[in-house]
Amino acid sequence: MKQKYILGIYDKLINEIKYNKKTTDSGIIAYLKNCSNESHYLYKIKFSRKQGDIKYAYQKRVHNLHPNAPELINSDCDINPEFKKLIPLILKELNIPDSNLEFCWTEHNILIVKQHCTLEELSKENRFFLYCFQTVFIGNSSIKESLNDKFFSLKKEEEIELFIHRKQNALQNLSHALFKVINPDNPADIYTFSADYTKMDCLKIIYLYLEKLLVFIETEYHTYLNVNNKVPYRSILVKELEIENKLNFVKSCLMDCNLNDEVFKLAYQPLLKIATIKIQKNITYNEFYYCIEYIKELYSLFQQNKKTVTESVIKHWLFELNFNSLDFFDYKTDEITKNLELLESDIEKTDLLFHLLKKFNQSRITNFRKFNQKIPSIKDQLTSWIEEEIEYLSRRKNLGINNNYNANSTEAKVKIQTSLSVAQLTYFFKILMKVKIIIHKNNADIFRFIAENFNTKSSTQISADSVKNNFYNADTNSKLRIRPFIIELLNLTK
């Protein structure tokens, strides 16, 4: 059975704004009257006392159906008589007539002034903005109810997950398209409305409530989320506020540690990713929550034993938290290589590698997430690399090659020239492996084979590390450039 599209009210509003086919003004007034029996402007005035002087600040007036309308909660609180004395002065300053007003003290220092008005007195732009807000506000309640009803009617886990993913993707796609139209200059811009109630303000309120639905799905159905989707910026703001103190503490402690530059940069990468998040930048749930957990764990580590946190502890801790960046992998393999170079015989080297393999295999990874979701865990990367090195040393032994092998005795190796770049060539081999034309299981052998047997127009020497990096991080341009060659190969089979 085809699932019902839940975002019809959003599409209708966006089309009304985009094509200027708005609901009739009389229809909007009737709709707003159904939303509330009252119509009035609200002024929020906050009093404070500084060095004996009474100060006050007020927000611009808004209608009671506006999203930023203050709540009118009557509370039994003692009102400072000195605050009351200032009311006539404030009314004059705001140019509010003395008649037809009501006053409500929501706190001992916060006064709400109600100025009665009719909906007809508002500008058409204001009325349409209020109409947009009330439509999505009421619509979201209906959508949430519909989501819950469908969620509890499903029995199978895979059906629930598919249902949540579809709704999440629909919301994500529409909010992303709307975000591109709004194109805010900064995070505050998208949550701020002008006094003119423009089309852009209407789009912002629609975006805001799309985001609220995404946060609802994230909160209520977090077990079934598509963790590769972008995190709503509102969720990022909330989490950033929660961990702000921890983040600052961790930064300070890392600065104080006696770490070399390389280790410091590695440990700082997830902190930098959180600290530099921009509203325009995509960050997935997996990436975001990895960084959040990383900060919390590092905060706990420093709190418990700040004085004993050495460089060695940090490196061990990065491994345990599955910090699987290629930079960390390169650092660890360089470290192992330098230790191997200190040994004279292949037997000693093999023994050290087996010892490290045992150590890494028996090490635990406390974080089920990965820093980089596109590549294997740091444990899998390192154990695979060590196994490949052990296999290489074993082959040398079987072939009778020792450490005194004279490279000058071999003839120059002939390499095959290709018109592809290193990235394109690597991606082509990756495709061959995916469709099982190449079924060799050791990736490192493939990387060495490409490096040792091919030349490109720009590279006469290809490194295995370069092939490896391109293999695990294939760029879009390489995929696009390879596609015509594959189509041509397909045509040749006709």
C-alpha positions in Angstrom: 0.0 0.0 0.0 1.4 3.4 -1.0 2.2 5.6 2.0 0.4 8.9 2.4 2.4 12.1 1.6 2.5 14.0 4.9 3.9 17.4 3.6 0.9 18.5 1.5 0.3 21.6 3.6 3.9 22.7 3.2 3.9 22.2 -0.5 0.6 24.2 -0.8 2.0 27.2 1.2 5.3 27.2 -0.7 3.4 27.2 -4.0 1.2 30.0 -2.8 4.3 32.1 -2.0 6.3 31.0 -5.1 3.5 31.6 -7.7 1.7 34.4 -5.8 -1.5 32.4 -5.7 -2.4 33.2 -2.2 -5.6 32.2 -0.4 -8.1 35.1 -0.6 -7.8 37.8 2.1 -11.3 37.1 3.4 -10.4 33.4 3.6 -7.2 34.2 5.6 -9.2 36.4 8.1 -11.8 33.7 8.6 -9.1 31.1 9.2 -7.3 33.3 11.7 -10.5 34.0 13.6 -11.0 30.2 13.9 -7.5 30.0 15.4 -8.2 32.5 18.2 -11.2 34.4 19.7 -8.9 37.3 20.5 -6.9 39.8 18.5 -4.4 42.1 20.1 -0.9 43.4 19.9 1.5 42.4 22.7 4.4 44.4 24.0 6.9 42.7 26.4 8.7 45.0 28.8 11.5 43.8 31.1 12.6 45.9 34.1 15.9 45.7 35.9 17.8 47.6 38.5 21.4 48.5 37.9 23.4 50.5 40.5 20.3 51.9 42.0 18.8 53.0 38.7 15.7 51.3 37.1 16.2 50.3 33.5 13.7 48.8 31.1 13.9 47.2 27.7 11.1 46.2 25.3 10.6 44.0 22.3 8.9 45.1 19.1 5.2 44.5 19.2 3.7 41.3 17.8 0.2 40.0 17.3 -1.0 37.3 19.7 -1.0 34.8 16.7 2.7 35.5 16.0 5.3 32.8 16.6 7.2 35.1 18.9 4.2 36.2 21.0 5.0 36.1 24.7 2.9 33.7 26.9 0.3 35.4 29.0 0.6 33.4 32.2 -0.8 35.2 35.2 1.3 34.7 38.3 0.9 35.9 41.9 4.1 37.9 42.3 5.0 41.0 44.2 5.3 43.9 41.8 7.8 46.7 42.5 5.8 49.9 42.8 8.7 51.8 41.2 8.3 49.7 38.1 4.5 50.6 37.9 5.3 54.3 38.1 7.2 54.0 34.8 4.3 52.6 32.8 2.8 55.9 31.6 6.3 57.0 30.5 6.8 53.8 28.6 3.4 53.9 26.9 4.2 57.5 25.7 7.6 56.4 24.4 6.0 53.5 22.5 3.2 55.7 21.3 0.5 53.4 22.7 -2.9 55.1 23.6 -3.9 54.8 27.3 -7.3 53.4 26.4 -8.2 49.8 25.3 -5.2 48.3 27.1 -4.7 45.4 29.5 -1.6 44.7 31.7 -0.3 41.3 32.7 2.8 40.8 35.0 4.1 37.4 34.0 7.0 37.8 36.5 7.8 40.4 39.1 9.9 42.3 36.5 8.2 41.4 33.2 5.1 43.3 32.0 3.0 42.3 29.0 0.9 45.1 27.5 -2.1 44.0 25.5 -3.4 46.5 22.9 -6.7 45.3 21.4 -7.0 45.4 17.6 -9.0 43.8 14.8 -7.5 41.4 12.2 -8.7 43.8 9.5 -6.4 46.5 11.0 -3.3 44.4 10.2 -1.5 44.7 6.9 -2.2 42.0 4.3 1.5 40.8 4.6 1.1 40.5 8.3 -2.1 38.5 8.0 -0.5 36.1 5.4 2.5 35.6 7.6 0.3 34.7 10.6 -1.7 32.4 8.3 1.4 30.6 7.3 2.5 30.2 10.9 -0.8 29.0 12.2 -1.2 26.6 9.3 2.2 24.8 9.9 1.8 25.0 13.7 -1.6 23.3 13.6 -0.5 21.0 10.7 2.5 19.8 12.6 0.3 18.5 15.4 -1.8 16.6 12.9 1.4 15.2 11.2 2.9 14.1 14.5 -0.3 12.3 15.3 -0.4 10.6 11.9 3.3 9.5 12.3 2.6 8.0 15.7 -0.5 6.1 14.5 1.4 4.6 11.5 4.5 3.8 13.6 2.5 1.8 16.2 0.5 0.0 13.5 3.7 -1.5 12.0 4.9 -4.8 13.4 8.2 -5.6 11.7 11.4 -3.7 12.5 12.4 -3.4 8.8 9.0 -1.9 8.0 9.3 0.6 10.8 12.9 1.6 9.7 11.8 2.0 6.1 8.8 4.1 7.1 10.9 6.4 9.3 13.7 6.7 6.6 11.1 7.7 4.0 9.6 10.4 6.2 13.0 11.6 7.3 14.2 11.9 3.7 11.0 13.7 2.6 11.5 16.3 5.3 15.2 16.5 4.6 14.8 17.1 0.9 12.1 19.7 1.3 13.9 21.6 4.0 17.1 21.5 2.0 15.4 22.9 -1.1 13.8 25.7 1.0 17.1 26.4 2.7 18.8 27.1 -0.6 16.0 29.5 -1.5 16.3 31.4 1.8 20.1 31.3 1.6 20.8 32.8 5.1 23.9 34.8 5.8 24.4 33.3 9.3 22.6 30.9 11.7 20.6 33.7 13.4 19.3 35.0 10.1 17.1 32.0 9.4 15.4 32.2 12.8 14.8 36.0 12.6 11.7 37.6 11.1 11.5 41.2 9.8 8.8 43.7 10.7 7.7 43.8 7.0 6.5 40.2 6.9 8.0 39.5 3.5 7.8 36.3 1.4 11.2 35.4 2.8 9.7 35.6 6.4 7.0 33.3 5.3 9.5 30.8 3.9 11.5 31.0 7.1 8.5 30.1 9.3 7.8 27.1 7.0 11.5 26.0 7.2 11.4 26.4 11.0 8.5 24.0 11.4 9.9 21.5 8.9 13.0 21.5 11.1 10.8 21.0 14.2 9.3 17.9 12.5 12.8 16.6 11.9 13.7 17.1 15.5 10.5 15.4 16.5 11.4 12.3 14.4 15.0 12.4 15.8 13.7 12.5 19.4 10.8 10.0 19.1 12.3 7.5 16.7 16.0 7.8 17.2 16.5 4.0 17.1 15.3 3.9 13.5 16.9 7.1 12.1 18.9 7.1 8.9 22.2 8.1 10.5 23.7 9.2 7.2 21.3 12.0 6.9 22.1 15.6 7.8 21.5 16.7 11.4 18.9 19.6 11.7 20.8 22.7 12.6 18.4 23.3 15.6 19.6 19.9 17.1 23.2 21.0 16.6 22.6 24.3 18.4 21.0 22.5 21.4 23.8 19.9 21.7 26.5 22.6 21.3 25.0 24.5 24.2 25.0 21.3 26.3 28.6 20.5 25.7 30.0 24.0 25.5 31.7 23.8 28.9 33.1 20.3 28.2 34.4 21.4 24.8 36.3 24.4 26.3 37.7 22.3 29.1 39.0 19.6 26.7 40.6 22.2 24.4 42.4 23.8 27.4 43.6 20.4 28.6 44.9 19.4 25.2 46.8 22.7 25.0 48.4 22.0 28.4 49.5 18.5 27.5 53.0 18.0 26.3 52.1 16.5 22.9 54.1 16.7 19.6 52.4 18.6 16.8 51.2 15.5 14.9 49.5 13.9 17.9 48.0 17.3 18.9 46.5 17.8 15.4 45.1 14.3 15.4 43.4 14.6 18.8 42.1 18.1 17.9 40.3 17.0 14.7 36.9 16.1 16.1 36.9 19.2 18.3 37.6 21.3 15.3 34.8 19.7 13.4 32.3 20.6 16.1 33.7 24.1 16.7 33.6 25.0 13.0 30.1 23.7 12.0 28.3 26.2 9.8 24.6 26.2 9.0 25.4 25.6 5.3 27.7 22.7 6.0 26.4 19.1 5.9 27.2 16.9 8.9 25.5 13.5 9.4 24.2 12.1 12.6 27.0 9.6 12.6 29.7 12.3 12.3 28.0 14.6 14.7 27.3 12.1 17.5 30.8 10.6 17.1 32.3 14.1 17.9 29.9 14.6 20.8 30.8 11.2 22.3 34.5 11.9 21.7 34.3 15.2 23.6 32.5 13.6 26.5 35.0 10.7 26.8 38.0 13.0 26.6 36.4 15.3 29.2 36.0 12.3 31.5 39.6 11.2 30.9 41.0 14.6 31.8 38.8 15.0 34.8 39.9 11.7 36.3 43.7 11.9 35.8 44.7 15.1 34.0 48.3 15.0 35.4 48.9 11.5 34.0 47.6 12.0 30.5 50.7 11.5 28.3 51.2 11.3 24.6 51.1 7.5 24.8 47.7 7.6 26.7 46.2 9.9 24.0 47.3 7.6 21.2 45.9 4.5 23.0 42.7 6.4 23.7 42.4 7.5 20.0 42.5 3.8 19.1 39.9 2.8 21.7 37.5 5.5 20.5 37.8 4.3 16.9 39.4 7.4 15.5 39.8 5.9 12.1 41.0 8.9 10.1 43.6 8.2 7.4 45.9 10.6 9.1 45.9 8.6 12.3 46.3 5.4 10.3 49.3 6.9 8.5 50.8 8.1 11.8 50.5 4.6 13.4 51.9 2.8 10.4 54.8 5.2 10.1 55.5 4.6 13.8 55.5 0.8 13.2 57.7 1.2 10.1 60.3 3.2 12.0 60.5 0.5 14.7 60.9 -2.2 12.0 63.8 -0.3 10.4 65.7 -0.6 13.7 65.6 -4.4 13.4 68.2 -6.3 11.3 66.5 -9.6 10.3 63.2 -10.5 8.8 62.6 -12.9 11.6 62.8 -10.1 14.2 60.5 -7.9 12.1 58.0 -10.7 11.7 58.1 -11.4 15.4 57.4 -7.7 16.2 54.5 -7.6 13.7 52.9 -10.7 15.2 53.2 -9.1 18.6 51.5 -6.0 17.4 48.8 -8.0 15.6 48.0 -9.8 18.8 48.0 -6.5 20.8 45.6 -4.8 18.3 43.3 -7.9 17.9 42.9 -8.1 21.7 42.4 -4.4 22.1 38.8 -3.2 22.7 37.1 -0.4 20.8 34.7 1.4 23.1 33.0 3.5 20.5 30.7 1.7 18.0 30.7 4.7 15.8 33.6 5.7 13.5 35.1 9.1 12.8 34.9 8.4 9.1 32.0 6.2 8.0 33.4 5.6 4.5 36.4 3.6 5.6 37.0 0.6 8.0 37.5 0.9 11.7 41.1 1.8 12.9 41.4 -1.7 14.3 40.6 -3.3 10.9 42.9 -0.9 9.1 45.9 -1.6 11.3 45.4 -5.3 11.6 45.0 -5.6 7.8 48.1 -3.6 7.2 50.1 -5.7 9.7 48.9 -8.9 8.1 49.9 -7.7 4.7 53.4 -6.8 6.0 53.7 -10.3 7.6 52.6 -11.9 4.3 55.2 -9.8 2.4 58.0 -10.8 4.7 56.9 -14.5 4.4 57.0 -14.3 0.6 60.5 -12.8 0.7 61.6 -15.7 2.8 59.9 -18.3 0.5 61.5 -16.7 -2.6 64.9 -16.8 -0.9 65.2 -13.0 -0.8 67.2 -11.7 2.1 68.0 -8.3 3.5 71.2 -8.2 1.3 69.1 -8.4 -1.9 70.8 -6.4 -4.6 68.2 -4.3 -6.4 70.7 -3.4 -9.2 70.7 -7.0 -10.5 67.2 -6.8 -11.7 66.1 -5.4 -15.1 64.1 -2.2 -15.3 60.4 -3.1 -14.9 58.2 -2.3 -17.9 55.0 -0.3 -16.9 51.7 0.0 -18.8 50.8 3.6 -19.9 47.2 4.7 -19.2 45.3 7.8 -20.2 43.5 7.8 -16.8 44.6 9.7 -13.7 45.6 7.8 -10.6 42.2 8.5 -9.0 40.3 7.3 -12.1 42.5 4.2 -12.6 42.0 3.3 -8.9 38.2 3.8 -9.1 38.1 1.6 -12.2 39.9 -1.2 -10.3 37.5 -0.7 -7.4 34.5 -1.3 -9.8 36.2 -4.4 -11.1 36.4 -5.7 -7.6 32.8 -4.7 -6.7 31.4 -6.7 -9.7 33.8 -9.5 -8.8 35.8 -9.5 -12.0 38.7 -9.2 -9.7 38.2 -11.5 -6.7 41.5 -11.2 -4.9 40.8 -10.6 -1.2 44.0 -8.7 -0.2 43.5 -5.0 -1.1 47.1 -4.2 -0.4 48.2 -6.5 -3.2 45.9 -4.7 -5.6 47.3 -1.3 -4.4 50.9 -2.5 -5.0 50.0 -4.0 -8.4 48.6 -0.7 -9.6 51.5 1.3 -8.3 54.2 -1.1 -9.7 52.6 -1.8 -13.1 51.0 1.5 -14.4 52.1 5.0 -15.4 49.8 7.9 -16.0 50.4 11.0 -18.1 51.3 13.0 -15.1 52.9 10.3 -12.9 55.7 8.0 -13.9 55.9 6.8 -10.3 52.7 5.9 -8.4 52.8 5.2 -4.7 50.7 2.4 -3.1 49.6 4.9 -0.4 48.2 7.3 -3.1 46.3 4.4 -4.6 44.9 3.4 -1.2 43.7 6.9 -0.4 41.9 7.2 -3.7 40.4 3.7 -3.3 38.7 4.6 0.0 37.9 8.2 -0.9 36.7 8.1 -4.5 35.8 11.6 -5.7 32.7 12.5 -7.8 34.8 13.8 -10.7 36.7 10.5 -11.1 33.3 8.6 -11.2 32.0 10.9 -13.9 35.1 10.7 -16.0 35.1 6.9 -15.9 31.4 6.5 -16.8 31.9 7.3 -20.6 34.6 4.6 -20.8 32.3 2.0 -19.2 29.5 2.9 -21.6 31.9 2.6 -24.6 33.0 -0.9 -23.3 29.3 -1.8 -23.1 28.7 -0.7 -26.7 31.6 -2.8 -27.9 29.8 -5.9 -26.6 26.9 -5.4 -29.1 
